[in-house]
Amino acid sequence: MRTTTSAARGKPLAVALLFLLLACTSGVVWGEGSLQVEQSLSPAQINVAGVGTKPDAATIDVSLIGQGGIEKYPVDCVVVIDASASSQLEDAKQFAYDLIGRLGNEDRVAVVSFGTVARLVVPLTWDKLDAKVAISNLVGDSKSALGAGLQLARGELLNYGRDDAVLAIVLIADGQNDVGSAPTVEGMVAGETGIRIVTAGLTPIINRALLKGLAEQSDGLYVSDLSSDSVDRVSDSLQITAAATDVVVTKHIPLGLHFVGSTPTASQVRTERDGSTTATWQVAKVGLGQVVQIEAKFDAPAKGSLPTDDLSTVSYQDFRGVVRKASISPLILSVIMPNRAPVAAFSFDPAGPSSGETVAFRDQSRDIDDGDQVVGWQWNFGDGATSNVVKPDHSYAAAGTYSVTLRVTDSHGAESDAATRTLTIGNGKPVPSIALREPGTLRVLTSALIGVDVLLDASASHDLDGSIVRYGWDLDNDGVVDQTSDKPTLSVSFPVAGDSTVGLTVTDDYGNSVRTTATFPVVSSLTTQRTIDTYLPNDATVAGAVVSATLTITANASLDGMAVSESLPSGWTFRSVEADGATVRTTATSAEWVFAERLVGGTQNSVREIRYELTAPAGTPTEERSFITLRGTVSSSSPRINETTSGEDKITLLKYLSIPVAISCWNTATSAVDLKLGVGGTIAFDQIQYAVSLWVSGGVVPRTNNGTIDLATLEGLIAYWLTGSSVYDPLP
């Protein structure tokens, strides 16, 4: 067995160590090559032993983990063949063939031969056939450079061998050496570098002492003949399945910790002169992928922060036969005195709550240990409800007397005794609620229509600890109850538009009364909307132009007939376009429509649309611009309604148009300005041609106060035309 503090190929162990644990709970202690050692501590904090408070003992868990392949380690093997005159070369070749045939797919092989000189015939390769072919081509030589052959094989393995592979030299020779370096030191050097030398003697003359010595120095194997059994023995010696052997875990448990016992039982437990304890465990073998665990249990008689180890070590022989040794870094165990339980206390507000009323509970607990604090709360409110927050709010559904308890837990897990207080809950007041519904369907309404029956509904009113026995309605919100009933609904109608506020007072079976109000919009039974289209922005027009007006009337409730009236501006000509079933009459100052039919709200029959046209008076107005106002009404006798028409009502009458607007409205077919062509304000090709002709001739642009087109104006018109921009907007 070889002992070293270095990794394979002579790497210093201090460099190869993966981790030196300094944490206080767990981690990898050490890992090198084929064995990984992990150590953990649980729990990291215990109570002083002997006081009866758990946990009062801790466990160190040491895990020995075999590292490597799934079933065995791969092999990097150099077959060294004696080709000197004294050897039986053909027998050596056959032995090499048989041995190579037993190597697995994951194994590699190299071939070195030696005679007068040593040669690397085949470097390490997976191609076994290539190696066999090279061996078959070997020829005999005169002398024997055995030492040089071993050196050449060792160099190939150290330079190109895999870190996770068994490194082996299989020497097939008679052991004679008569040229070059002596082979006697090769066994020692191979052993120190983790290389096994397996020797097979070639008859008839064998230097058994040399061959056996090389094998023994490197933990290898010597076979004295080249039989099939010898091939099997050599092949079996290369199949390594143990990650580590002869594992020894030595833990030095320092003063302050008391070793209680372990699983498995320690091989040896010794008390040192200073009072510390040394425990040793021996593990014969750790296989590939195997985990061997050692659990050591200990306690502490006094509080403090204590290391778990002092000069503890793990030693073992790795899969190459090299003995390795490393220190185990300590974990830190905190030993404390047992924690005292906190004292629970609390208050509540208000002092005399009623059912349904929110009660605020406030923690007043304290912890008597310095630096400790309350971190957990268990409230039981006595009615089946619980909470775990520090300041809960709670309400009780029924009057009565309740026993409230609180238990608290501190940051070390200690729980207090229960603090208990009695809470008396009085009768709760009823809760009123008002909703507006449609009779029949009971659909919830957001507003009421003038003169249309609706249902005031107080059904959502409730009393948590009893029942509501009386509903008092104050329909005009003047503070006086107008109607009283033991039923929660009341049918009413509102006579005028606007917001209507209704008061409700509910009384429970204990005689408690609560009042609330609700405000509902009361809207007209119909809506009207006027839209005006002059074909120019801002509802502008010019003399002689036609203006379109549309009235949209929607019945929100059923109307028994309807009349519509519109004022007509003086001098303007009226023309009815669409009466939508109404009879139309025109006077000098107004237009009137009468619908002799029933309009049903909420149906397709609820909407009527009237369209008419107004033509502005001919001739040039006296003012640059003047404003015309349209007014109208919509009325019904059942229900009685008289509404002013809303929507657009202003027409701006312009004296003149600007040149760009006039050009955009020019109708080349009729040679006249047509405002309907100006919708959108873009200029067409025929209109730009007309503008060019006016520029050439110096003619006047119609409707523009005798405006003419100069070069700058024409440039602008062309730009509007080419960009497709509206003349009502700035040029891009």
Secondary structure, 3 states (H helix, E strand, C coil): CEECCECHHHCEHHHHCCCCCCCCCEEEEEEECCEEEEEEEECCEEECCCCCCCCCCEEEEEEEEECCCCCCCCEEEEEEEECCCCCCHHHHHHHHHHHHHCCCCCCEEEEEEECCCEEEEEEEECCHHHHHHHHHCCCCCCCCCHHHHHHHHHHHHHHHCCCCCEEEEEEEECCCCCCCCCCCCHHHHHHHCCEEEEEEECCCCCCHHHHHHHHHHCCCCEECCCCHHHHHHHHHHCCCCEEEEEEEEEEEECCCCEEEEEECCCCEEEECCCCCEEEEEEEEEEECCCEEEEEEEEECCCCEEEECCCCEEEEEEECCCEEEEEEECCCEEEEECCCCCCECCEEEECCCCECCCEEEEEECCECCCCCCCEEEEEEECCCCCEECCCCCEEECCCCEEEEEEEEEEECCCCECCCEEEEEEEECCCCECCCEEECCCCCCECCCEEECCCEEEECCCCECCCCCEEEEEEECCCCCCCCEEECCCEEEECECCCEEEEEEEEEEECCCCEEEEEEEEEEECCEEEEEEEECCCHHHEEECCCEEEEEEEEEECCCEEEEEEEEECCCCCEEEEEECCCCEEEECCCEEEEEEEEEECCCCHHHEEEEEEEEECCCCCCCCCEEEEECCEEEEEECCEEEEECCECCEEEEECCCCHHHHHHCEECCCCEECHHHHCCCCCCHHHHHHHHHHHHHCCEECCCCCEECCHHHHHHHHHHHHHCCCCCCCCC
